[in-house]
Amino acid sequence: MTETKRNPSELNYTVVGGGNASHVMVAMLSAAGARVKVWASFEDEAARFKEGMERNGGVQVTGVVEMKGTPADVTKHPEQGLADADVILMALPSFAVNDLLPIVCSHCKDGALIGYMPGQGGGDWAASVPDTQVYDAIHKRDVVLFGTIPMP
């Protein structure tokens, strides 16, 4: 297999979730020039995310580092938010990963990189247990699953 290196700003990203970690990822990635979408499926989370962005002119991160960015789209529909993503970052509580990972896998493209935070939340274990919904969803696609450390 030939390894192809790509500039991160050439990739399409989808951030899954609408909480604090998602806001930071969206601001960082879009401020760096990456194309970012948000898929927020929980209740009216996508609508609230959009309203906040419109009110503030984007997603702003303040504190030690200050930055502002705007995603290309915010949606509650997985087919709209996930289909063209090269990298999918799931910033969710641990209990939500196993429910949403099969949905992510059924709407992502082959070759997608799927990261979940917090990585020690059991996603890797769920992905390794045969004949489960998570295992089956991951193994129907040619995806790479990885975990990250939580935000402080």
MDAnalysis code that builds the backbone (N, CA, C; Angstrom):
import MDAnalysis as mda
import numpy as np

u = mda.Universe.empty(456, n_residues=152, atom_resindex=np.repeat(np.arange(152), 3), trajectory=True)
u.add_TopologyAttr("name", ["N", "CA", "C"] * 152)
u.add_TopologyAttr("resid", np.arange(1, 153))
u.add_TopologyAttr("resname", ["MET", "THR", "GLU", "THR", "LYS", "ARG", "ASN", "PRO", "SER", "GLU", "LEU", "ASN", "TYR", "THR", "VAL", "VAL", "GLY", "GLY", "GLY", "ASN", "ALA", "SER", "HIS", "VAL", "MET", "VAL", "ALA", "MET", "LEU", "SER", "ALA", "ALA", "GLY", "ALA", "ARG", "VAL", "LYS", "VAL", "TRP", "ALA", "SER", "PHE", "GLU", "ASP", "GLU", "ALA", "ALA", "ARG", "PHE", "LYS", "GLU", "GLY", "MET", "GLU", "ARG", "ASN", "GLY", "GLY", "VAL", "GLN", "VAL", "THR", "GLY", "VAL", "VAL", "GLU", "MET", "LYS", "GLY", "THR", "PRO", "ALA", "ASP", "VAL", "THR", "LYS", "HIS", "PRO", "GLU", "GLN", "GLY", "LEU", "ALA", "ASP", "ALA", "ASP", "VAL", "ILE", "LEU", "MET", "ALA", "LEU", "PRO", "SER", "PHE", "ALA", "VAL", "ASN", "ASP", "LEU", "LEU", "PRO", "ILE", "VAL", "CYS", "SER", "HIS", "CYS", "LYS", "ASP", "GLY", "ALA", "LEU", "ILE", "GLY", "TYR", "MET", "PRO", "GLY", "GLN", "GLY", "GLY", "GLY", "ASP", "TRP", "ALA", "ALA", "SER", "VAL", "PRO", "ASP", "THR", "GLN", "VAL", "TYR", "ASP", "ALA", "ILE", "HIS", "LYS", "ARG", "ASP", "VAL", "VAL", "LEU", "PHE", "GLY", "THR", "ILE", "PRO", "MET", "PRO"])
u.atoms.positions = np.array([
    [0.837, -1.174, 0.000],
    [0.000, 0.000, 0.000],
    [0.887, 1.243, 0.000],
    [0.591, 2.186, -0.867],
    [1.332, 3.435, -0.940],
    [0.707, 4.444, 0.008],
    [1.550, 5.028, 0.829],
    [1.047, 6.024, 1.782],
    [0.957, 7.377, 1.096],
    [-0.179, 8.020, 1.248],
    [-0.388, 9.348, 0.691],
    [-0.536, 10.333, 1.831],
    [0.310, 11.352, 1.842],
    [0.208, 12.379, 2.867],
    [-0.592, 13.532, 2.315],
    [-1.520, 14.031, 3.133],
    [-2.366, 15.139, 2.704],
    [-2.288, 16.260, 3.723],
    [-2.433, 17.450, 3.238],
    [-2.503, 18.617, 4.091],
    [-3.832, 18.566, 4.837],
    [-3.825, 18.720, 6.159],
    [-5.091, 18.651, 6.909],
    [-6.153, 19.633, 6.421],
    [-5.755, 20.764, 5.866],
    [-6.750, 21.727, 5.390],
    [-7.420, 21.263, 4.096],
    [-6.914, 20.198, 3.478],
    [-7.536, 19.642, 2.272],
    [-8.592, 18.589, 2.595],
    [-8.703, 18.228, 3.866],
    [-9.634, 17.186, 4.278],
    [-10.976, 17.784, 4.680],
    [-12.015, 16.976, 4.585],
    [-13.344, 17.356, 5.081],
    [-13.536, 16.740, 6.453],
    [-13.917, 17.566, 7.419],
    [-14.101, 17.129, 8.795],
    [-15.569, 17.225, 9.176],
    [-16.014, 16.295, 10.007],
    [-17.311, 16.411, 10.668],
    [-17.083, 16.223, 12.151],
    [-17.594, 17.156, 12.925],
    [-17.561, 17.062, 14.378],
    [-18.948, 16.587, 14.807],
    [-18.980, 15.507, 15.573],
    [-20.243, 14.939, 16.049],
    [-20.473, 15.413, 17.474],
    [-21.591, 16.089, 17.688],
    [-21.928, 16.598, 19.007],
    [-21.946, 18.117, 19.011],
    [-22.534, 18.673, 20.042],
    [-22.663, 20.119, 20.108],
    [-22.223, 20.709, 21.432],
    [-21.437, 19.975, 22.202],
    [-20.995, 20.453, 23.505],
    [-19.713, 21.272, 23.441],
    [-19.101, 21.468, 24.608],
    [-17.905, 22.307, 24.702],
    [-16.763, 21.817, 23.819],
    [-16.477, 20.522, 23.860],
    [-15.378, 19.981, 23.052],
    [-15.647, 20.184, 21.563],
    [-16.885, 20.020, 21.155],
    [-17.243, 20.238, 19.746],
    [-17.003, 21.680, 19.341],
    [-17.372, 22.604, 20.200],
    [-17.159, 24.017, 19.895],
    [-15.670, 24.321, 19.698],
    [-14.833, 23.765, 20.566],
    [-13.391, 23.983, 20.443],
    [-12.865, 23.397, 19.141],
    [-13.262, 22.162, 18.813],
    [-12.803, 21.526, 17.572],
    [-13.234, 22.322, 16.344],
    [-14.478, 22.765, 16.334],
    [-14.987, 23.529, 15.190],
    [-14.192, 24.820, 15.021],
    [-13.994, 25.543, 16.111],
    [-13.258, 26.802, 16.031],
    [-11.823, 26.572, 15.567],
    [-11.146, 25.588, 16.148],
    [-9.745, 25.325, 15.793],
    [-9.592, 24.900, 14.336],
    [-10.396, 23.946, 13.920],
    [-10.266, 23.422, 12.560],
    [-10.647, 24.463, 11.510],
    [-11.770, 25.125, 11.704],
    [-12.201, 26.097, 10.694],
    [-11.304, 27.328, 10.685],
    [-10.789, 27.742, 11.842],
    [-9.852, 28.873, 11.880],
    [-8.559, 28.533, 11.145],
    [-8.210, 27.241, 11.109],
    [-7.001, 26.794, 10.402],
    [-7.250, 26.582, 8.908],
    [-8.468, 26.829, 8.454],
    [-8.768, 26.720, 7.028],
    [-9.399, 25.414, 6.596],
    [-9.701, 24.532, 7.538],
    [-10.312, 23.247, 7.189],
    [-11.819, 23.418, 6.954],
    [-12.367, 22.556, 6.119],
    [-13.813, 22.533, 5.885],
    [-14.436, 21.629, 6.942],
    [-15.312, 22.204, 7.767],
    [-15.873, 21.498, 8.918],
    [-17.395, 21.539, 8.863],
    [-17.998, 20.394, 9.152],
    [-19.444, 20.313, 9.369],
    [-19.678, 19.846, 10.793],
    [-20.879, 20.085, 11.284],
    [-21.271, 19.607, 12.601],
    [-22.518, 18.756, 12.430],
    [-22.480, 17.548, 13.001],
    [-23.691, 16.721, 13.083],
    [-24.043, 16.625, 14.558],
    [-25.141, 17.257, 14.927],
    [-25.612, 17.271, 16.309],
    [-27.013, 16.687, 16.329],
    [-27.132, 15.458, 16.789],
    [-28.398, 14.738, 16.674],
    [-29.298, 14.853, 17.904],
    [-28.768, 15.322, 19.009],
    [-29.522, 15.328, 20.261],
    [-30.567, 16.447, 20.262],
    [-31.812, 16.070, 20.337],
    [-32.950, 16.989, 20.425],
    [-32.778, 18.183, 19.486],
    [-32.762, 19.414, 20.022],
    [-32.658, 20.617, 19.179],
    [-31.243, 21.200, 19.184],
    [-30.259, 20.352, 19.438],
    [-28.872, 20.798, 19.562],
    [-28.361, 21.504, 18.306],
    [-28.671, 20.984, 17.126],
    [-28.209, 21.620, 15.887],
    [-28.802, 23.018, 15.746],
    [-30.063, 23.171, 16.037],
    [-30.706, 24.485, 15.932],
    [-30.097, 25.471, 16.925],
    [-29.845, 25.031, 18.149],
    [-29.235, 25.915, 19.145],
    [-27.807, 26.280, 18.755],
    [-27.069, 25.329, 18.185],
    [-25.704, 25.590, 17.726],
    [-25.729, 26.674, 16.647],
    [-26.634, 26.521, 15.671],
    [-26.757, 27.513, 14.587],
    [-27.134, 28.889, 15.128],
    [-28.094, 28.930, 16.038],
    [-28.536, 30.210, 16.613],
    [-27.387, 30.912, 17.327],
    [-26.622, 30.166, 18.094],
    [-25.474, 30.740, 18.787],
    [-24.426, 31.270, 17.831],
    [-24.189, 30.528, 16.756],
    [-23.224, 30.974, 15.740],
    [-23.684, 32.264, 15.079],
    [-24.944, 32.321, 14.711],
    [-25.477, 33.512, 14.059],
    [-25.401, 34.716, 14.994],
    [-25.677, 34.506, 16.244],
    [-25.650, 35.586, 17.231],
    [-24.224, 36.100, 17.449],
    [-23.227, 35.193, 17.377],
    [-21.843, 35.554, 17.684],
    [-20.934, 35.652, 16.461],
    [-21.488, 35.469, 15.277],
    [-20.665, 35.544, 14.072],
    [-19.691, 34.394, 13.929],
    [-20.048, 33.222, 14.426],
    [-19.192, 32.042, 14.345],
    [-19.070, 31.389, 15.704],
    [-18.086, 30.499, 15.824],
    [-17.812, 29.815, 17.080],
    [-16.524, 30.403, 17.630],
    [-16.602, 30.998, 18.796],
    [-15.448, 31.669, 19.378],
    [-14.961, 30.918, 20.604],
    [-13.641, 30.727, 20.675],
    [-12.994, 30.101, 21.818],
    [-12.169, 31.182, 22.504],
    [-12.345, 31.303, 23.804],
    [-11.581, 32.292, 24.563],
    [-10.859, 31.602, 25.701],
    [-9.856, 32.246, 26.214],
    [-9.084, 31.675, 27.314],
    [-7.605, 31.789, 26.994],
    [-6.867, 30.710, 27.206],
    [-5.431, 30.704, 26.933],
    [-5.177, 31.001, 25.462],
    [-5.987, 30.418, 24.601],
    [-5.905, 30.648, 23.160],
    [-7.242, 31.225, 22.723],
    [-7.195, 32.220, 21.865],
    [-8.434, 32.809, 21.364],
    [-8.508, 32.576, 19.860],
    [-9.643, 32.106, 19.415],
    [-9.838, 31.878, 17.978],
    [-11.319, 31.874, 17.673],
    [-11.606, 32.053, 16.395],
    [-12.998, 32.054, 15.959],
    [-13.062, 31.354, 14.610],
    [-14.083, 30.549, 14.417],
    [-14.264, 29.850, 13.153],
    [-15.732, 29.580, 12.911],
    [-16.030, 29.196, 11.690],
    [-17.413, 28.923, 11.312],
    [-17.469, 27.635, 10.500],
    [-18.301, 26.681, 10.918],
    [-18.431, 25.458, 10.122],
    [-19.196, 25.722, 8.830],
    [-18.972, 24.857, 7.846],
    [-19.681, 24.969, 6.570],
    [-21.156, 24.639, 6.728],
    [-21.479, 23.768, 7.688],
    [-22.870, 23.363, 7.888],
    [-23.037, 22.804, 9.288],
    [-24.226, 22.966, 9.833],
    [-24.623, 22.354, 11.099],
    [-25.962, 21.682, 10.831],
    [-26.044, 20.391, 11.125],
    [-27.257, 19.654, 10.796],
    [-27.568, 18.602, 11.850],
    [-28.825, 18.206, 11.908],
    [-29.196, 17.076, 12.767],
    [-29.364, 15.804, 11.937],
    [-29.133, 15.890, 10.632],
    [-29.321, 14.763, 9.718],
    [-27.975, 14.097, 9.406],
    [-27.788, 12.830, 9.780],
    [-26.493, 12.183, 9.586],
    [-26.062, 12.090, 8.126],
    [-27.004, 11.858, 7.225],
    [-26.622, 11.746, 5.809],
    [-26.058, 13.061, 5.275],
    [-26.499, 14.165, 5.807],
    [-26.014, 15.483, 5.384],
    [-24.684, 15.823, 6.059],
    [-24.529, 15.414, 7.291],
    [-23.335, 15.793, 8.037],
    [-22.140, 14.880, 7.868],
    [-22.358, 13.631, 7.483],
    [-21.276, 12.644, 7.510],
    [-20.788, 12.158, 6.153],
    [-21.586, 12.262, 5.128],
    [-21.319, 11.567, 3.860],
    [-19.966, 11.872, 3.236],
    [-19.510, 13.114, 3.256],
    [-18.259, 13.433, 2.566],
    [-17.080, 13.639, 3.515],
    [-17.224, 13.275, 4.771],
    [-16.164, 13.503, 5.758],
    [-15.008, 12.522, 5.587],
    [-13.805, 13.068, 5.559],
    [-12.592, 12.256, 5.586],
    [-12.230, 11.906, 7.030],
    [-12.493, 12.862, 7.932],
    [-12.197, 12.704, 9.352],
    [-13.458, 13.048, 10.137],
    [-13.872, 12.138, 11.014],
    [-15.053, 12.342, 11.854],
    [-14.578, 12.317, 13.301],
    [-14.868, 13.390, 14.022],
    [-14.446, 13.521, 15.410],
    [-15.678, 13.522, 16.298],
    [-15.805, 12.490, 17.106],
    [-16.979, 12.323, 17.968],
    [-16.650, 12.843, 19.364],
    [-17.124, 14.050, 19.660],
    [-16.905, 14.668, 20.968],
    [-18.170, 14.475, 21.790],
    [-18.252, 13.318, 22.431],
    [-19.488, 12.895, 23.088],
    [-19.208, 12.320, 24.463],
    [-20.229, 12.279, 25.320],
    [-20.064, 11.514, 26.561],
    [-19.864, 10.036, 26.213],
    [-19.117, 9.331, 27.036],
    [-18.812, 7.916, 26.766],
    [-20.050, 7.084, 26.502],
    [-21.124, 7.333, 27.237],
    [-22.319, 6.501, 27.076],
    [-22.967, 6.663, 25.707],
    [-22.679, 7.737, 24.990],
    [-23.309, 7.986, 23.696],
    [-22.553, 7.377, 22.520],
    [-21.282, 7.056, 22.711],
    [-20.454, 6.563, 21.599],
    [-21.032, 5.286, 21.002],
    [-21.379, 4.317, 21.834],
    [-21.861, 3.036, 21.307],
    [-23.189, 3.167, 20.567],
    [-24.014, 4.143, 20.933],
    [-25.275, 4.351, 20.226],
    [-25.069, 5.061, 18.895],
    [-24.132, 6.003, 18.856],
    [-23.965, 6.808, 17.645],
    [-22.945, 6.248, 16.658],
    [-22.010, 5.444, 17.119],
    [-20.996, 4.890, 16.219],
    [-21.598, 4.080, 15.061],
    [-22.604, 3.231, 15.280],
    [-23.213, 2.535, 14.139],
    [-23.855, 3.498, 13.131],
    [-24.439, 4.581, 13.614],
    [-25.037, 5.573, 12.705],
    [-23.947, 6.262, 11.910],
    [-22.861, 6.635, 12.595],
    [-21.731, 7.267, 11.905],
    [-21.208, 6.344, 10.813],
    [-20.981, 5.081, 11.156],
    [-20.428, 4.134, 10.179],
    [-21.378, 3.888, 9.007],
    [-22.668, 3.920, 9.247],
    [-23.602, 3.660, 8.149],
    [-23.733, 4.846, 7.198],
    [-23.273, 6.021, 7.607],
    [-23.375, 7.199, 6.744],
    [-22.028, 7.739, 6.281],
    [-20.926, 7.172, 6.769],
    [-19.615, 7.693, 6.365],
    [-19.126, 6.971, 5.110],
    [-18.105, 7.543, 4.522],
    [-17.540, 6.910, 3.329],
    [-16.432, 5.948, 3.730],
    [-16.149, 5.001, 2.857],
    [-15.042, 4.085, 3.098],
    [-13.754, 4.893, 3.197],
    [-12.886, 4.469, 4.098],
    [-11.608, 5.150, 4.286],
    [-11.648, 6.268, 5.307],
    [-12.810, 6.552, 5.881],
    [-12.917, 7.626, 6.867],
    [-12.132, 7.280, 8.130],
    [-11.589, 8.302, 8.747],
    [-10.953, 8.185, 10.055],
    [-11.982, 8.639, 11.076],
    [-12.287, 7.799, 12.055],
    [-13.308, 8.119, 13.047],
    [-12.658, 8.134, 14.422],
    [-12.606, 9.315, 15.012],
    [-12.044, 9.468, 16.347],
    [-13.131, 9.736, 17.359],
    [-12.956, 9.222, 18.552],
    [-13.933, 9.461, 19.601],
    [-13.217, 9.918, 20.863],
    [-13.879, 10.814, 21.569],
    [-13.324, 11.379, 22.779],
    [-14.396, 11.312, 23.862],
    [-14.122, 10.766, 25.004],
    [-12.830, 10.276, 25.485],
    [-12.533, 8.870, 24.972],
    [-11.291, 8.643, 24.613],
    [-10.883, 7.369, 24.040],
    [-10.939, 6.200, 25.002],
    [-10.854, 6.469, 26.282],
    [-10.895, 5.374, 27.252],
    [-12.328, 5.043, 27.668],
    [-13.306, 5.509, 26.899],
    [-14.703, 5.294, 27.244],
    [-15.277, 3.959, 26.816],
    [-14.485, 3.096, 26.195],
    [-14.948, 1.763, 25.846],
    [-15.290, 1.565, 24.382],
    [-15.114, 2.573, 23.557],
    [-15.411, 2.440, 22.128],
    [-14.570, 1.374, 21.455],
    [-13.293, 1.305, 21.813],
    [-12.415, 0.293, 21.221],
    [-12.846, -1.108, 21.647],
    [-13.268, -1.256, 22.895],
    [-13.754, -2.551, 23.364],
    [-15.022, -2.933, 22.608],
    [-15.970, -2.009, 22.501],
    [-17.231, -2.296, 21.805],
    [-16.982, -2.656, 20.349],
    [-15.991, -2.031, 19.742],
    [-15.677, -2.300, 18.344],
    [-15.017, -3.656, 18.147],
    [-14.508, -4.247, 19.219],
    [-13.794, -5.528, 19.088],
    [-14.637, -6.744, 19.473],
    [-15.856, -6.537, 19.934],
    [-16.715, -7.648, 20.352],
    [-17.566, -8.100, 19.167],
    [-17.290, -9.279, 18.595],
    [-18.039, -9.736, 17.414],
    [-19.539, -9.846, 17.660],
    [-20.279, -9.709, 16.585],
    [-21.735, -9.872, 16.591],
    [-22.461, -8.857, 17.471],
    [-21.908, -7.655, 17.544],
    [-22.610, -6.558, 18.206],
    [-22.889, -5.486, 17.157],
    [-23.785, -4.593, 17.474],
    [-24.155, -3.538, 16.536],
    [-22.947, -2.662, 16.171],
    [-22.123, -2.327, 17.156],
    [-20.953, -1.483, 16.904],
    [-19.934, -2.230, 16.043],
    [-19.613, -3.463, 16.413],
    [-18.652, -4.277, 15.662],
    [-19.103, -4.428, 14.206],
    [-20.360, -4.796, 14.026],
    [-20.881, -5.020, 12.673],
    [-20.829, -3.745, 11.834],
    [-21.178, -2.608, 12.429],
    [-21.178, -1.340, 11.690],
    [-19.773, -0.960, 11.242],
    [-18.805, -1.125, 12.123],
    [-17.418, -0.757, 11.801],
    [-16.855, -1.674, 10.723],
    [-17.166, -2.954, 10.811],
    [-16.580, -3.909, 9.878],
    [-17.299, -3.985, 8.535],
    [-18.377, -3.239, 8.370],
    [-19.020, -3.123, 7.051],
    [-18.337, -2.053, 6.205],
    [-17.553, -1.219, 6.818],
    [-16.855, -0.122, 6.147],
    [-15.355, -0.296, 6.324],
    [-14.619, 0.313, 5.419],
    [-13.170, 0.352, 5.541],
    [-12.829, 1.657, 6.257],
    [-12.934, 1.639, 7.597],
    [-12.676, 2.841, 8.395],
    [-11.566, 2.578, 9.398],
    [-10.987, 3.650, 9.889],
    [-10.002, 3.576, 10.958],
    [-10.633, 4.222, 12.180],
    [-10.661, 3.501, 13.280],
    [-11.251, 3.986, 14.520],
    [-10.107, 4.314, 15.485],
    [-10.163, 5.488, 16.107],
    [-9.147, 5.856, 17.078],
    [-9.752, 6.642, 18.225],
    [-9.128, 6.563, 19.388],
    [-9.583, 7.288, 20.553],
    [-8.603, 8.387, 20.899],
    [-9.080, 9.408, 21.575],
    [-8.232, 10.517, 22.018],
    [-8.431, 10.712, 23.520],
    [-7.542, 11.488, 24.107],
    [-7.707, 11.795, 25.523],
    [-8.781, 12.871, 25.669],
    [-9.431, 12.931, 26.818],
    [-10.464, 13.965, 26.994],
    [-9.845, 15.345, 27.141],
    [-10.670, 16.349, 26.961],
    [-10.232, 17.719, 27.206],
    [-10.089, 17.920, 28.713],
    [-9.165, 18.789, 29.123],
    [-9.031, 19.066, 30.564],
    [-10.237, 19.802, 31.098],
])
